Amino acid sequence: MKKKVLIVEDEFIVANNLQQVLLRSGYDVSGIAASAEEAEACLQKSRPDIVLLDIRLQGERSGIDIARKLRSENIAFVYLSANSGQKVLEEAKMTEPYGFLVKPFRKKDLLVMLDIAWYRHAHSLETKTNQEILLHKQITEVGNEISDSRQKLLKIAGIIQSYIPFDLITSGLRPLNTVQFNDKGYLRIGFDEYQYIGEEELLTITNITRTALSVILANSHADIDPIIYDNELASEKPNVPSLQKTLIETFNLRSYLVFPVVLSNGLSFHYFFYSRQRNIYTNNHIDLLNHLRTSLTEAAEKMNYGGNMATSTQAQVSSVRKIQGETVNYPEFRSIIGNHHLLLGALDQAAQVASYNTSVLILGESGTGKEKLAQAIHLLSPRKNAPYIKVNCAAIPVTLIESELFGHEKGAFTGATEKRKGRFEQADGGTIFLDEIGELSPEMQVKILRFLQEKEIQSIGGSSIIKVNVRIVAATNRNLEKAVAAGNFRLDLYYRLNVFPITLPSLRERRSDINELAIYFAEKFCREFNKPFHGIAAPMMEEMMAYDWPGNIRELENVIEQSAILNDGRSKLELKRKLTDKTALATKVIKTLEDVKTVQAETEREYIISMLKKADGRIRGVNGAAELMNIKPTTLESKMAKLNIRREDI
């Protein structure tokens, strides 16, 4: 069946050429629109499979406006633009397009990008459907379990966390009971660790009385429909305390999502998802919850009216617990230390994508732990018992990288004394981790792209095609969007790899994890060096907390290792090197370079003056200073002017 393409392009010649290319290539063109209004009219008449969308259109509205509508309706779209600058790429990224074509482009570029867009769209729809089926099944099973309401909410929190991120989840009947606070919630304190928040816990943490809490509950409103708030409470009165305001201030929250469901007795039960990040919730999250409405409603019924069948002793023992069970417990993340919400968000994404064959692109500065995350994704995947092959693309010489990745035949080049399997073939059935993929040459980028499209390789000197089943997890510390804009990285490869990006935060963005990381490394190295660990000295910890860590976790590990080596085994670890802020370091380097240049200039000036004195002040001619210095007279005169050498200096 032919795929239908809608062309949204305000240049008639470009639009007409696109139509001719598409028709000759087996596509069906459902329409051509020159403005946002025309595009919307075309969408109402016929739903296309893919939209080619120019960013600049006739009229006040742009392609960005249409892109939002297409995204909400799950229609794939590829941007067209005459400008490939970084700003345009950033704007495009915000609307999550399926591809990006820079004018002018070749027919081949267009067809390849359409193929990529359809691949990504079909894959995302399949993944989304599978996720929803799995989530519905898991939530239904929790609702049917013999456990109390606290345990049910705890397990639902663990199931949903990877798909709807939160730092605090609460739930309860509405309208609120002002006499007794019955909402139940969990504050996330680790990847699979949550602290229970009920009435007693809330009173203790906020240090308010039950009377004050009753006033707060009385002033709180209840939303009727699903809604997203970003650091604002439009429905509440200013300067009047409410439950949402109390939670936001107490737990430093920035946004939240409300999802009400109606129970069989007509009462409303609300699920609340709170985050410390701004603008994290989207309509896609509400769409997912709407698809899970039936199972969430059934679970709410059981939590309120079927949750007293058994009481979980474990739930009453401690306010801090780990979720148990294969679906929500991830020992593969144990080597990744930290509880900052940015790190936990990255781990959630990794857990979410691990079970699929989707390519993953891990972004982040050097030393943030990209390799550890890649290995965790492999261990969480169905490929965990198959090979996991690591390749540092920056460490292999350009002349050897193709042989290293794809192998070679005996005699394929000088030194190829035997046949050798490449890393891709070695990883067959498993995962290949391509670290620093941004360092690949343009030629190798083409070959990686071909593998992603065809799932096949050809060794150097080989005549046959080798089919391999390999999942790619790539990583880079480079800004690939800037590299694309500069022409150093292929746009089509970027979009192939960027199907599922995960960004690891820098250490300076997660300073709250420095203490835990430092203790972890300190215990590790003291154990390794057979020394007792007596703790870390307060001045050392203070300096580490204030430092920006340009080398991130790797640099922190090196600092702790040095302190452990030089420790006498009787005292706390102390800092054994000066931690220098990178801005100050850069300033120092610049100053040093300026000092060197000044010394060089002064030395050269003194030398020229001495030669001029030797030549009795003569520049040109026999035995002149220029001849003595073996340079042209004009060059010497230029240097004298630059160094401000005057006659009176000689």
N, C-alpha and C positions, 0 to 999 in steps of 0.2 A: 504493500500500500504506500502511495506517495505521501511524503510528509508535506504539510501545508506551511508555507512561509509568508508572513506579513512583512512588507517592506515599509518602514517609516523613515522617509528620506525626503528633504525639501529641495534637493537638486534634481531636476527632472532627468538630466543626462545620466547621472549616477544611478538613479532609481531604475531607469529603463535598461541600463547595462546589467544591473543586478538581476533584473527580471529575466533577461535573455540568457544569462549564464545559468541561473537556477532552472529554468525550463529545459535547457539543453542537458542539464546534469540530472534530470529525473525528479526534480521537485515540482510541487504545485504552488503557484503564487496566489494566495487568497486575496491580495489587494495591495494597493500602494497608497500611502498617506503622506501628506506634506506637513501636517500639523498634529498637535496632540488631540484636537477635536476630531479630525478626520480619522485618526488612529482608533479612538474610542468607538466611533461609528462602525469601523471595520470589525472591531472586536465583538460588537453586538450582533453583527450579521453572521460572522463565522469565526469559530474559535481556532486559531492557528496552532501548530505544533511548536513553531519557533518564530520569533520576531527579530528582524534585523533593524536596529534602532539607532538612528542618528541622534547625537546628544543635542545638537543645535537644530531647532525646528522653526518654522514660521509661527508667528504669534508670541504671546507672552510665556507660554508654558514650554518646557523643554522635554527632552527625552527622559530626564530623571523622573519627572512626574509620571510618565507612562510606565517607567520601570517599576515604580512602587506598586502600581495596579497589577502589572504582570506577575510580580513576585507574590502578591497576595492571592492570585488566582492560579498559581503553580504553572505558569507558562514560561518556557525557556526563552531567553533573549540574549542577543549579542550586540554590544555597542559598536557603533561606527563613529569614528572621529577623525578629523584632520589634524588633531593635536594629540601627541602622545606624551605630553609633559606629566610630571609627577602629580600635579594638582588634579589633572583630569583622571589619572589612575586612582587617586585617593577617593575622588567623588564616585567613580565607578564602583570601587570596592564597597562603599557604604550601601549600595543597592544590591550587592551580591549577584552580579551578572554571571552568565554562563560562558562568557568569552568577550574579547575586545579586539576589534580590527582597526588598524590605523590606516587612514587614506594617504596615498593611494595603495591599494593592495592587489596582489595577483589573484587570478582565478583559483589557483591551487591553495592560497592562503584562506580564501573564503570557504572553500569546500572542506578543508581540514578543520577550520574553526567551527563550522556547522556540525561536523562529525563529533568534535569534542563537546560542543554544547549539548547535542542529543545524548551522548554517552553520559555526561554528568547529570543531565535532567532525568534520564531513565533510571540511572543508578540511585539518585537521591529519592525518587518516588518509591522505588523498590525498597530501599533502606527504611524510609519513613513508614511504609506499610508494615514491614516486618517488625519495626520497633513498636508500633502501636499494638500489633497483635500480641507481642511478648509482654508489653506493659499491662495490657488488659488482663491477660492470663495471670500475671504475677499479683496484681492488686486484688483480683477476684479470689485467688488462693489465700491471700492474707485475710480478706474479709471472712472467709469460711473457716479460718483456723480457730481453735479453742484457746483464746487468749484475751486479756483485758484490753480496753481501749487504748491504754498507753502503749502497749506492745504493738498493737495494730498500726498506730500512727508512726511509731518508730520504724517499723518495717516498710511502710509506705514511703516514709522520708528517704530511706536508703534506696528504694527502687526508683524513685522519681529524680533523685539528686543529679544524676548524670544528664538528664534531659531538661530539667527546669532548675537552674542553679539557685541555691539559697544559702544564707547564713543562719536564718531562723525560719522554722516552719511552725505555724500554729493552726488550730482548728477549733471550732465550737459552734454551738447553736446560736441563732439570732432570732429575735432581739436578745440582747445580753440580760442576764439575771443580775440586777444591781445588788442583791443581797449576798450572793455567793458567786465568785468567779470560777466558772467551770471549764474555761478554755484549757486545752493541753497543747504544749509546744516542745520543740527541741532546738537547742542552740548548737550549731555545728562547731566542734572544737578540734576536729581532726578529720582525716579522710573518711574513716568509718567510725568516728566517735562523736557522740551527741550527749548534751546535758539536758536533762528534763527540766522544763519550765512550767510549773503549775502555779496555783495561787500562793502557796507558802514560799516557793522559790522566788516568785516575782516580788513579794513583799520584802523578802530578805535582801535581794539585790538592789531594789530601788529605795529601800529604807523608808517606806511610806506605811501609814496605818491602814487598817481595813476600812475605816471611815473615809479616808482620803481616796482609797481605791473605789469605793462605792460611788463617790462623786465623779471620779474619772470615768467609770463605766456608764453612768447616767448621761455624761456629755458626749459619749461615743456614738457615731452614726453607723448604720448598716447599709452596705451597697446592695442593690437589687440584682445588678448584672455584673458579669466579669469586667474588671477594670484594672488599669495600671496607673500607679502613682510614682512620679519621679521627684522625690524630695519636696512634695507639696501635698497639702491636704485641702483640696478645693472645697470639699463639702463641710469642712469644719470651721468653727468660729475662731478668729484670731485670739490669742492670749487665754484660751479656754483649754484646760487640760483634757486629754482624751487618751484612750488606750493606745491608738496608733502613735500619737506624739510621745507617749511614755516609752513605748518600745523602741522607737526610732532614736530618742535621746539616750536611753539606757545602753543600747547595744550598738550605737554609732551606725545606724542603717541609713541608706540613701534612696532606696526605691523598694516598692513592693507591689505584688499582684494579688488581687482578691478573686477567688473563684467560688461563687455560691452554687449549691445544689439544693433541690427541693425534695424533702423526704415524703414518704407515703402519708404521713399525718398532716402534711401541709406546712410543717415548720421548715425553716431555712437553715442549712448547715454550711458554714463557710470554711474554705481552705485558704490560708494566707501564706505567701512566700515572700520573705524579706531578704534583701541583699545589701551589702555594704558598698556595692558599685552602683553608680548612676546609670540610668538608661539601659539596664541590662535586660529588662523584660520587653518582649515584642508581641505582636498579634500572633506570631507563630506559636508562642507558648500557650496562648489562649486557645488557639486552634487544636493543639495537642490535647489540652485538658478537656475541650469539648468532645473530642473523639473518645476520651476515657470517662466521660460523664457517667455512663451506666455503671461501670465498675466502681468509680469513686462514690457514687450515690449509695450503692449496695454496701460498700465498706463503711460509709457514714451511718447507715442504718444499724449495722452490726456493732459499731463503736458506741452508739447511744442506747440501743435497746437489746443488743445481743452480746454485750461485752462482759457480762457478769457471770458467764458460765464457768469461768475459772479465773483464778487470780495468780498472776505470775509473781512468784517470790523474788525472782531475779530483778523484776522491775522496781521493787520496793527497797532493795538492798542499797543501791547507790544511784546518785543522780547522774553519774557518768558511766557509760557503757559502750561496748562495741556491738555493732549489728552482727549477728551470726548468720551463717548460711552461705552457700556457694554463690548465689546471685549477687550478693552485696559485700562480701568480704574479699579483699584484694591483698594477699600476702606479697604479691609481686611489687607492690609499692613500698614495702617496708624499708628499702634502702634509700628512699627519697624522703629526706627529713624536712619537716616544717608543717605548719598549720595555717599559714597566711591564706586569705581567701583567694588571692590571685593564683597561688600555687595549687590550691585545692580545685579551683576552676579548671586548670590545665589537666589535672589528674582525672577530673570528671569527664572531660572530653576524650582523654585517652581510653578510659574504661568504656566509653560509649562506642568508639570506633573500632576497638580492638577485635571484636568478633567478626568483622567484615573484611573483605579483600581490598577495600578502598585504599588508595595511596594516601599517605600522611606526610605533611610538611611541618616539621618542628622548627619554629623560629625562636631566636633569642641570642643574647650576647654570648661570647665565649665564656665557658666556665659555669653556665647556668644549669647543666645537667641534662643536656639534650640526648646524649648517648644512653644514659640511664633510663630516660623515658622511652626511648626507642626500644630498648630491650624489654621493658615492662609491657609495651604493646604487643611484642612478639609472644611473650610468656602468657599473656591473657588471651591470645588468639587460638583458634583451632590448629594453628601451625606450630604450637609450642614444642612439639616433639620432633619437628623437622629442623633443618639447619638454620642457624642465624649467622649471617655473614656480614662483617663490618668492613667498610671501605672508607678511608679518609681521602677524599678526592684531591685535597690540597697537598697531600704528602707524596703523591705518586707523580713522577716526571711526566710531562705531556707526551713524550715519545713512548712511554710504557703503559699509559692508562688504558688504551684500547685492548691491548693484550691482557692486561690485568683483569679487566671486566669481562671480556668476551672470549678470551683464550686464543690459542694459535696452533697451527699445524706444524709439524716437523719441517724445517727448511723454509718456513714462511718469510724469515728474514735472518740476517746475520746473527748468529748466536742462538737461534731456535733449534737446538739439537734434539728436541723431543716434543711430542704433542703435549699440550697443556690445557687443562680445563680452566675457563675463566670463572670469576666470582659469581656471575649470574648462573652459570651451569652448576656450580657447587651449591648454590642456594635453592636449587629446584625443589619445589614443594614447601619451601620455607619463606624466610624474610631476608631481604638485603637492605642494610642500612647504609645509605650514601651520605656520609657526613661532609659538610662544606661543599655541597653540590653547586653553590654559586661560583666556585672556582673552576668549574669545567670549561674547557675550550668550546667554541662554537661548533666544531666538528663533532665533539663527543655529546654535546647537547642534542644534536640531530639524531645520533644513534640511540640515546636514552629515550627520546621522543618516539622513535620507531618501535622500540621495545614496548613502550606503554600502549601504542596503538595496535601492534600486531602480536604481542606476547611471544616473540621469537627473536633469535640472535643468529649471527653468523661469525664464526671465528676468523681470525686473520689467516689468509691462505686457504680457507675452507671453501668448498663448493656447495655444501648442503646447508639447508636452513634447520636450525635446532629449536624446537618448541620447548619453552620452559614455563613452569608455573611458579612465579615468584611475586611476592608482594613487596613493593618499594616503600620504605620509610626514609625520607630524606630530611636533612637538616642544614641550616645555614645561619651564620651570624651576620650575613649581609642583608641589606634592604633590597630585595629582589625587584621591587617596583621601581626603585631608582636605577637598578641595573637594566631593567627593561627599557626605561625611558632613555637611558644612555646608549642603548643598542648593544649592551654586553651580555644580555640574557634573552633567550627566545621567549616571545610572548606566549606562543602556543604551548611550550613546555611548562612555562609558569602556571598556566591555567590547568594543565594536566596534573601537575603536582599539587596545586593549591585546592584540590577537591575538599580536603579536610585539614585546614591549618590549625596548629596548636602553638600558642606563644607562651614560652616560659619567662616569668618575670625575672628581672635582675635582682641581685641581693639587696641593693639599695632600695628597691621597691617593696621588699619584704623584710625590713629591718627587725620585725618582731620575731623572726626565725633565727636571727644571728646567735642568740644565747643557746638555743637548743642545738644548733649546728656545731657551735664551738665546743660544747660539752661532749657531743657525740664524737667529734674528731679527737678531742683530748683523751677521752676514755680509750678510744681505738689505739692511738699511738702510745699511750702509757702502757697499755696491755702488750702491744707489739714490742716495746723496748724493755719490758719487764720492770716497770717502775710503778710505784703506787700513785694513784691520782688523788690529790688533796684539794682539787678545785682550781678555779681560775681567779687570779687576783683581781680585785675590783677595778684598779686603774686600767688594767689591760682590757677588761670587758667594756669599760666606759669608752676607751679609745676605739675599740672595734665597733661599738655601736655608732660612733660619730663618723666613722670612715665611710667613703663612698664605694669601695670595693670595685674598681674597674675590672679586676680579674674574676669577680664574683666568687662562687663557692670554691673553685679551684685555688684561688689566691688565699681565701680563708683557711683552707686545708693546709696549704704550704706554711702559712704563718703559725698555725697550731703545731704542725710537725716540728718546725724549728724550735719552738718553745719547749716542746716535750723532750727533744734531743738534749737541749742545754739545761734542762731542769735537774736539780740535784736529788730529786726523789724524796725530799723532806719538806718541801714548801709548795705553795700554790704556783701554778704556771704564771710566768711573767712575760711580757712582750720583749722579744729579743731583737726587734728591728723597728725602725721608725716608719709608721704608716703615714704616707704623704698623700694629701688630697690631690687628685689627678689634675685639677685646675691649677693648683699651686705648682705641681710638678711641671706642667706645660709652660707656665710662666717662667719657672726656673730654667727650663731648657732653652726657651727663647732668649732669656737674659744671657745665658751661657754662650749661645751662638753669637749674640750681639757683641759680647766681650771678646770672643775669638776674632771676629771680624775687625774689631777696633784695634786689637793687638797686631793683626796682620797688616792693617793699613798703616799703623805707626811704624812697623818694621820696614815696610816697603818705602815709606816716605823717607826714613833715615838713610836707607840704601841709595835711593836716587840722589839725595842731597850730597852724599859722600862721593858718588860718581861724578856729579856736576862739579864739585870742588876739585876733584882730580883732573877734570878736563878744563879747569880754569873758567868754568861757567859756560863753555861752548857746548851746544847741543848737536849741531851738524858738522859734517866734514871729517877729515882725518883726525884721529885721536879725540873726536868729540864724544860726549857722554853716550849718545845713541850707539856709536860704533863700539865703545867699551862694553856696553851692556848687550850688544848683539841684537838690537831691536831697531825698528824703523824710527826715524826722527819724529814722524807724525804721531806714532804710538807713544813715544816718550812725552811729547808735548801734551797729549791727551791725559796721560797719567799725572803730569805736573798740575794741570788744571783741576783734575778730580781731587788730588790730594792737597790742593791750595799751596803749592810750592812757588814762592816768589823770589825775585832776584836777591832781595835782602836776606833770604834764608841761606844763600850760598856763601 
